[in-house]
Amino acid sequence: MSQIELLLPKMGESVAEATIIKWLKKEGDAVKADEPIIEIATDKVDSEVPSPEDGVLVKCTVKEGDVVQVGQLIAVIQTGSGTAVVASTPAAAAPAPVPAAPVAPEVPFVPATAELPSNSESNRFYSPLVRNIAKSENVSMQELDRIQGQGQGGRVTKEDLMQYIKGRGTAPAPAAAPAAPAAPAASVAPAAAPVTPAAPVAKAPSTDAPKAKSNIVIGPNDEIVEMDRMRKLIADHMVMSKQTSPHVTSYVEADVTNIVLWRDKVKKSFEQKEKTKITFTPIFMEAIAKAIKDFPGVNVSVDGTQIIKRGDINLGMATALPSGNLIVPVIRNADQLNLVGLAKKVNDLADRARQNKLTPDEIQGGTFTLTNVGTFGNVMGTPIINQPQVAILAVGAIRKKPAVIETPHGDFIGIRHMMFLSHSYDHRVVDGALGGQFVKRVAEYLEAFDINREI
């Protein structure tokens, strides 16, 4: 009979923490090897952590809603011949205060969902992790606004907040010393306990602040719906992107008649041969990858005053989910895939995104993003940059339009399949010339598509 410590596993590159969504097993339950025992969420992807062996879940060291670091203990599983007896052991051990001791220190550090507003009255951005910690430590929004952040653009990081909390914890000590000589101090001691209600007091202004700020009048037929976790993350990310990058958008119109006719001609044989459908998205991806090689200045990130030139071309594709939310899976080294490889990758990622089966690694590391607003019948859009990238391209609906066709024998008007491309870019590092030339080059690659191309 032995015990196994179950640690939060590493879930992908640059993924350092996860939120505990739901325990699928409770203490005392028997578990089987590879059986999911807990649901977790990292950024936009929900995952399950399985049991490594058969046994009994004897201890859960984290609670639903907690934010847990990779490598942190989340459960203890007992294995071996004595596991059948252990099923009743947790009940006897439960009253003992010993098991609860390790859990207590973790609560302040891995708090439940915060209820602080996303932004302060000064429109300062705070990440969900910072707001969660602030909530659990009873740090009001007014206090957050006074913290000098060391992050990008002066943002408050987790380290800044923890340092402030540490300093705040020591600050009351000197204040208590002068108060000691006063005779009422002893009698006021019981009132020190009610100071804990100051937590709700700090919370009240937070919840009232948005109402006072928005001045929204709720009518008798109105319905208030709380944002789900993913929508909150998207909202925070979009606000942060607009605050970080000065957005500029350039537009071009492309004649994609050859692409439409080629796809109509080969889509049945393509699906029979490759066991997957050919959509317009991989063709757009191929053109974007080629244009990035011509203009690598759009395939960069910004870190303060430093420009990071990305060595790989990892293309993200914005994908709408059945819930109405959005996720951006990434095709790594897209320039190294042919059209068939791109088609299979696009379809696989899109399908698994809608089934909530993406891994955390598959939404990380993008260097440029494509979003297809034409899917919803829109002719163009002004997309928001997916940080820390510096550019994003939106493709609109393909429509038949009369257009002037130039030939060696003269110009004439014909019916063509036309599409708008909208290129939003970070004007800190991408000027109008580069941003405009890039999107024009993408259009040129699309217009030059070979209608006789072999699969």
matplotlib code that plots the C-alpha trace (Angstrom):
import matplotlib.pyplot as plt

x = [0.0, 1.5, 0.5, 0.9, 1.0, -0.8, 0.7, -0.8, 0.9, 2.6, 0.0, 2.0, 4.6, 4.3, 1.3, 2.2, -1.1, -4.7, -8.0, -9.8, -13.2, -14.8, -13.8, -15.2, -14.3, -14.5, -12.4, -12.9, -13.9, -12.2, -10.4, -9.0, -5.9, -6.4, -9.9, -10.5, -10.7, -10.7, -11.5, -9.1, -9.0, -6.0, -6.8, -9.4, -9.0, -10.7, -8.9, -9.1, -6.4, -6.6, -5.5, -2.1, -3.0, -5.9, -6.5, -8.6, -8.7, -7.8, -7.2, -8.0, -5.6, -7.3, -10.8, -13.0, -12.2, -8.6, -5.8, -3.0, 0.6, 2.1, 3.8, 1.6, 0.1, -3.6, -4.5, -3.2, -4.1, -3.6, -2.7, -2.0, -3.9, -5.2, -7.1, -10.4, -10.1, -8.9, -12.3, -13.6, -10.4, -11.0, -14.2, -12.4, -9.5, -11.8, -12.4, -8.7, -7.4, -4.1, -5.3, -6.8, -3.6, -1.8, -4.8, -5.2, -2.0, -2.9, -6.3, -4.9, -2.5, -5.0, -8.2, -11.6, -13.1, -12.8, -15.7, -13.6, -14.4, -12.2, -10.9, -10.5, -12.2, -8.9, -9.4, -6.3, -6.2, -5.8, -5.3, -7.8, -5.0, -4.2, -7.9, -8.4, -5.5, -6.8, -10.2, -8.9, -6.6, -9.3, -7.4, -9.8, -9.8, -8.7, -5.6, -4.9, -4.9, -2.2, 0.2, 3.1, 3.2, 6.5, 4.9, 4.6, 3.0, 3.0, 0.7, 0.4, 1.9, 1.3, 4.7, 3.8, 0.6, 2.2, 4.9, 2.3, 0.3, 3.5, 4.2, 0.6, 0.7, 3.6, 2.2, -0.4, 2.2, 3.7, 0.2, -0.8, 2.1, 1.0, -2.5, -1.4, -1.0, -4.6, -6.7, -9.6, -7.3, -7.9, -11.6, -11.4, -9.7, -13.0, -13.7, -10.6, -12.3, -15.2, -12.6, -12.9, -16.3, -14.1, -13.7, -17.3, -17.0, -14.1, -16.2, -19.3, -17.6, -16.3, -19.7, -21.3, -18.5, -19.6, -23.2, -22.2, -19.8, -22.2, -25.4, -27.3, -31.0, -32.4, -35.9, -38.6, -38.2, -34.4, -32.4, -29.0, -26.7, -23.3, -20.4, -19.0, -15.4, -14.3, -16.1, -14.5, -11.1, -11.9, -13.1, -10.0, -7.7, -9.5, -9.4, -5.7, -5.0, -6.6, -4.8, -1.5, -1.4, -2.4, -4.5, -4.4, -6.4, -5.6, -8.0, -7.7, -10.1, -9.0, -10.3, -10.5, -12.4, -9.7, -9.8, -13.6, -13.6, -10.7, -12.4, -15.7, -13.8, -11.8, -13.7, -15.3, -12.2, -10.1, -12.4, -12.3, -8.6, -7.5, -10.5, -11.0, -12.7, -11.0, -12.2, -11.0, -9.2, -6.0, -5.7, -5.8, -3.3, -0.9, -1.0, -0.4, 2.6, 4.1, 3.5, 5.1, 8.3, 8.2, 7.5, 8.8, 8.2, 4.6, 5.8, 7.1, 6.3, 7.0, 8.6, 9.0, 11.4, 12.6, 11.3, 11.3, 11.6, 9.8, 11.8, 8.7, 5.5, 2.8, -0.6, -3.6, -7.1, -10.0, -12.7, -16.3, -17.6, -21.1, -21.3, -20.8, -17.3, -14.1, -10.9, -7.7, -5.9, -2.5, -1.0, 2.8, 5.3, 2.5, 5.0, 6.4, 3.0, 1.6, -2.1, -3.2, -1.3, -2.9, -6.4, -6.0, -4.6, -7.3, -10.1, -8.7, -8.1, -11.5, -13.4, -11.6, -12.0, -15.8, -15.7, -13.5, -10.7, -7.8, -4.7, -3.3, -0.2, -2.5, -3.6, -0.1, 2.7, 0.9, 2.8, 0.0, -3.7, -6.4, -10.1, -12.8, -15.6, -17.1, -18.4, -21.1, -21.9, -19.8, -17.9, -15.1, -14.2, -11.7, -10.2, -8.4, -4.8, -4.3, -1.5, 1.4, 1.2, 1.3, -1.0, -4.2, -5.9, -9.7, -11.2, -14.7, -17.5, -16.8, -19.4, -20.1, -19.6, -19.1, -15.5, -13.2, -11.0, -7.8, -6.5, -3.9, -6.8, -8.5, -10.6, -14.1, -16.6, -17.2, -18.7, -16.0, -15.8, -14.4, -13.4, -12.2, -9.1, -8.8, -5.3, -5.1, -1.6, 0.3, 1.4, 4.2, 6.2, 4.3, 3.9, 1.3, 3.7, 4.5, 1.0, -0.4, 2.2, 1.7, -2.1, -1.6, 0.9, -1.6, -4.2, -1.7, -0.9, -4.7, -5.3, -2.4, -3.8, -3.4, -6.8, -5.2, -3.3, -3.0, -3.9]
y = [0.0, 3.3, 6.9, 8.8, 12.6, 13.9, 17.1, 19.5, 18.4, 20.6, 21.3, 23.0, 25.6, 28.8, 27.4, 28.0, 27.7, 26.4, 27.0, 24.1, 23.8, 20.7, 17.6, 14.5, 12.4, 13.1, 12.0, 8.3, 7.4, 4.6, 5.6, 3.7, 4.3, 6.9, 7.8, 11.6, 12.8, 16.6, 19.2, 22.2, 25.2, 27.0, 30.3, 29.1, 25.3, 23.0, 19.7, 16.7, 15.3, 11.4, 9.2, 7.7, 4.3, 2.3, 3.4, 5.6, 9.4, 10.0, 13.8, 16.8, 19.6, 22.3, 23.5, 24.3, 27.8, 27.8, 28.9, 26.3, 26.4, 23.7, 21.1, 22.0, 19.1, 18.7, 15.3, 12.2, 8.7, 5.6, 2.4, -1.2, -4.0, -1.8, 0.5, -1.1, -0.3, 3.2, 4.0, 4.4, 5.9, 9.4, 9.5, 8.8, 11.0, 13.9, 15.2, 15.4, 18.9, 17.5, 17.0, 20.5, 22.2, 22.0, 23.3, 26.5, 28.3, 27.7, 29.6, 33.1, 32.3, 30.4, 32.3, 31.7, 33.7, 37.4, 39.8, 42.9, 44.9, 44.2, 47.8, 50.6, 53.9, 55.1, 52.5, 50.6, 47.0, 44.2, 40.5, 37.9, 36.4, 39.8, 40.5, 37.0, 37.5, 41.0, 39.6, 36.9, 39.3, 42.0, 44.5, 47.1, 48.6, 51.9, 50.2, 48.5, 51.8, 53.1, 50.2, 51.1, 48.2, 46.9, 45.1, 46.2, 49.6, 50.0, 47.0, 45.5, 42.0, 39.2, 39.9, 43.6, 42.7, 40.1, 42.5, 45.2, 42.7, 41.7, 45.3, 46.0, 43.1, 44.7, 48.2, 47.7, 46.5, 49.9, 51.4, 48.9, 49.9, 53.5, 52.4, 50.0, 52.7, 53.8, 52.2, 51.4, 49.4, 46.3, 46.7, 47.5, 44.2, 42.4, 45.0, 44.0, 40.8, 42.7, 44.4, 41.3, 42.5, 45.1, 42.5, 42.8, 46.6, 46.5, 44.4, 46.6, 49.6, 47.2, 45.9, 49.4, 51.0, 49.6, 50.7, 54.2, 54.3, 53.0, 54.6, 51.8, 51.7, 48.2, 48.0, 45.6, 43.4, 43.3, 40.3, 40.3, 37.5, 36.9, 36.5, 32.9, 32.3, 32.3, 35.5, 37.3, 36.1, 37.3, 40.7, 41.2, 40.2, 42.5, 45.5, 44.8, 44.6, 48.0, 49.6, 48.1, 48.6, 51.6, 49.8, 50.8, 48.9, 48.7, 47.3, 45.8, 44.0, 40.7, 38.9, 35.3, 33.9, 31.3, 30.0, 29.6, 27.9, 25.6, 24.6, 23.9, 21.6, 19.6, 19.5, 16.1, 14.4, 16.1, 14.7, 11.3, 11.2, 13.0, 12.1, 15.7, 18.7, 21.5, 24.9, 28.4, 28.8, 26.7, 28.6, 31.9, 30.5, 29.5, 33.0, 34.6, 32.4, 33.3, 37.0, 36.8, 35.5, 38.5, 40.9, 39.3, 42.6, 41.7, 38.4, 40.0, 40.8, 43.9, 43.7, 47.3, 48.9, 45.6, 44.0, 40.2, 38.8, 35.4, 32.6, 30.5, 31.2, 30.0, 31.0, 31.3, 30.9, 32.5, 29.8, 30.5, 28.0, 26.7, 28.8, 32.0, 32.4, 32.5, 30.5, 30.7, 27.4, 27.7, 25.9, 25.8, 26.2, 26.8, 27.7, 24.2, 22.5, 22.1, 22.8, 19.2, 19.4, 22.8, 21.6, 18.6, 20.7, 23.4, 20.9, 18.9, 22.0, 23.5, 20.3, 19.7, 23.4, 23.0, 19.8, 21.5, 18.9, 21.2, 21.0, 24.2, 24.0, 24.2, 27.7, 29.0, 30.5, 32.1, 34.8, 36.0, 35.4, 35.0, 35.6, 34.9, 37.4, 36.3, 33.2, 35.4, 37.2, 40.2, 41.9, 43.3, 43.9, 45.7, 42.8, 43.4, 42.2, 38.9, 40.0, 39.6, 39.5, 42.8, 42.0, 40.2, 39.7, 39.5, 38.0, 39.0, 37.2, 36.2, 37.9, 38.1, 41.6, 43.3, 44.2, 45.7, 43.0, 44.1, 42.1, 42.6, 43.3, 45.9, 46.2, 44.7, 44.3, 40.7, 39.0, 38.1, 36.6, 39.5, 39.6, 42.3, 41.8, 43.9, 44.1, 45.5, 46.1, 47.6, 51.1, 51.1, 48.8, 48.3, 51.5, 52.1, 51.2, 47.8, 47.0, 48.1, 46.3, 43.1, 42.8, 43.8, 40.9, 38.5, 39.6, 39.2, 35.6, 34.9, 36.4, 34.5, 31.1, 28.5, 27.3, 24.2, 23.3, 19.6, 18.2]
z = [0.0, -1.1, -1.8, -5.1, -5.1, -8.2, -9.4, -11.9, -15.2, -17.7, -20.3, -23.0, -23.9, -21.8, -19.8, -16.2, -14.3, -14.6, -12.9, -11.2, -12.8, -11.3, -9.2, -11.0, -8.0, -4.3, -1.4, -0.6, -4.2, -6.0, -9.2, -12.1, -14.1, -16.9, -15.4, -15.3, -11.8, -12.2, -14.9, -15.4, -17.6, -19.1, -20.8, -23.3, -23.2, -20.8, -20.0, -17.7, -15.5, -15.2, -12.3, -13.0, -11.3, -9.8, -6.2, -3.9, -3.9, -0.3, -0.4, -2.6, -1.8, -4.0, -4.4, -7.4, -8.6, -7.4, -9.7, -9.5, -10.7, -12.9, -10.6, -7.6, -5.6, -6.3, -4.9, -3.1, -4.4, -2.3, -4.2, -3.4, -1.6, 1.2, -1.1, -0.4, 3.3, 2.6, 1.1, 4.6, 6.0, 4.7, 6.7, 9.9, 9.0, 7.9, 11.4, 12.1, 11.5, 10.0, 6.4, 6.4, 7.4, 4.0, 2.2, 4.3, 3.2, -0.5, -0.3, -0.3, -3.2, -5.4, -4.9, -6.3, -9.1, -8.6, -8.6, -9.1, -12.2, -15.3, -15.3, -12.8, -12.9, -14.6, -17.3, -16.1, -17.2, -14.7, -15.7, -14.4, -12.2, -10.6, -9.9, -8.4, -6.0, -5.2, -4.4, -2.1, -0.3, 0.1, -2.0, -3.3, -6.8, -5.3, -3.8, -7.1, -8.9, -6.5, -7.1, -9.4, -12.0, -13.4, -16.3, -19.9, -20.2, -16.4, -15.9, -12.4, -12.4, -9.9, -8.4, -8.0, -6.2, -3.9, -3.0, -2.1, -0.1, 1.8, 2.6, 3.5, 5.9, 7.8, 7.7, 10.3, 12.9, 13.6, 13.7, 16.4, 18.6, 19.2, 19.8, 22.6, 25.3, 25.0, 27.7, 25.3, 23.2, 25.2, 25.0, 21.3, 20.8, 20.1, 17.5, 15.7, 14.7, 13.1, 10.9, 8.8, 7.5, 5.8, 3.1, 2.1, 2.4, -0.1, -2.3, -2.3, -4.0, -6.7, -7.6, -7.5, -9.5, -12.9, -12.3, -11.4, -14.3, -17.0, -15.8, -17.4, -16.6, -16.3, -17.7, -16.5, -19.6, -19.5, -18.5, -16.9, -17.9, -16.3, -18.7, -18.8, -18.1, -21.7, -22.6, -19.6, -20.9, -24.4, -23.1, -21.1, -24.0, -26.5, -24.1, -23.4, -27.1, -27.9, -25.0, -26.0, -29.8, -31.9, -34.6, -38.2, -40.9, -44.7, -47.3, -50.7, -53.0, -54.7, -57.7, -56.5, -59.5, -60.3, -56.7, -56.7, -60.1, -59.1, -55.9, -57.6, -60.0, -57.5, -54.2, -54.8, -56.0, -53.3, -50.6, -52.1, -52.4, -49.2, -46.9, -46.0, -47.5, -49.3, -48.1, -48.9, -45.6, -46.4, -49.7, -47.8, -45.3, -48.1, -49.6, -46.2, -45.5, -48.8, -48.2, -44.7, -46.3, -48.6, -45.7, -42.4, -40.6, -39.9, -38.3, -35.1, -31.5, -29.3, -25.9, -24.5, -27.0, -28.4, -31.6, -31.6, -35.1, -35.2, -36.9, -37.5, -39.3, -37.0, -38.3, -36.0, -37.3, -35.4, -35.0, -33.8, -31.2, -30.7, -27.5, -29.5, -28.1, -30.1, -30.0, -32.1, -32.8, -34.3, -37.4, -36.6, -39.4, -41.9, -44.6, -44.5, -45.4, -48.9, -49.6, -48.7, -45.4, -44.7, -45.5, -43.1, -40.4, -40.7, -40.7, -37.7, -35.5, -36.4, -35.6, -32.3, -31.3, -31.7, -29.6, -26.9, -27.5, -28.2, -26.1, -24.4, -26.7, -29.8, -29.0, -28.1, -30.1, -33.0, -34.9, -37.3, -37.3, -40.0, -39.3, -41.9, -41.4, -44.7, -42.9, -41.4, -44.7, -43.9, -46.7, -44.5, -40.9, -38.7, -36.6, -33.3, -33.1, -31.1, -28.7, -28.6, -32.4, -34.4, -37.3, -38.2, -41.6, -42.1, -45.3, -46.3, -48.2, -51.8, -54.0, -57.7, -59.0, -62.3, -62.7, -65.3, -66.8, -68.5, -71.5, -74.2, -76.6, -74.4, -71.3, -70.8, -68.0, -66.7, -63.7, -61.3, -57.8, -55.6, -51.9, -49.6, -47.3, -44.2, -42.6, -39.0, -37.7, -34.8, -35.9, -33.3, -35.5, -38.7, -40.8, -43.5, -46.3, -44.8, -43.7, -47.1, -49.2, -47.2, -47.7, -51.4, -51.8, -50.2, -52.8, -55.6, -54.6, -54.5, -57.9, -59.4, -58.2, -61.0, -62.1, -63.5, -60.3, -59.6, -56.2]

ax = plt.figure().add_subplot(projection="3d")
ax.plot(x, y, z, "-o")
ax.set_aspect("equal")
plt.show()
